[in-house]
């Protein structure tokens, strides 16, 4: 039986980010309870990826606070893995000089630092193979990712994040470039992760089918927060997307 520590709650409180004269995020607050799937949506340029970059420590907010597990937290990119936070990237970010398995092992390393080096490597390989199997791409373990179709590489990116056994999984446009069948598969995977998920996505069908709660941003400002049913009937959301193709 697993004795894994429960995921901590992540809270963003009045986050503002300014780049010179541009306000990328304007007084954004969001609570991500442990075990829930929370989506962040909005038209292009709404500030979704900036929000992810704040949580990962790549962008320092101009004002506002972040807490993790009820304690004030200042994110640092090199601390994410050991805290149990994994993030996928828009597109694919694999190392073409490594095999698929070796790429996924990069994600698997870091959460078993107490083991000996040999034991650590064996466990990271087992975790990587299990994640590849879960994502339906184990047959490509010894291939080089650069020669594989884009949709397969997207699954490999997901496997790399899952191999870390994250307590908080941050998915940045995971459905980009996928067809309808692949998006249906992705929805099932997200629902079955059993972990806290923060999802930035343009595909509204995916967001509406998997999320417990959705934050809507428009030009960096939060305009709605609620369940999929509430968001789908919110006039401000409809107005923000009016004429948008994403």
Secondary structure, 3 states (H helix, E strand, C coil): CCCCCCCCCEEEEEEEEEECCEEEEEEEEEEECCCCEEEEECCCCCCHHHHHHHHHCCCCCCEEEEEECCEECCCCHHHHHHHCEEECCCCCCCCCCCEHHHHHHHHHCCCCCCCCHHHHHHHHHHHHHHHHHHCCCHHHCCCEHHHCCHHHHHHHHHHHHHCCCCCEEEEECCCCCCCHHHHHHHHHHHHCCCCEEEEECCCHHHHHHHCCEEEEEECCEEEEEECHHHHHCCHHHHHHHCCCCC
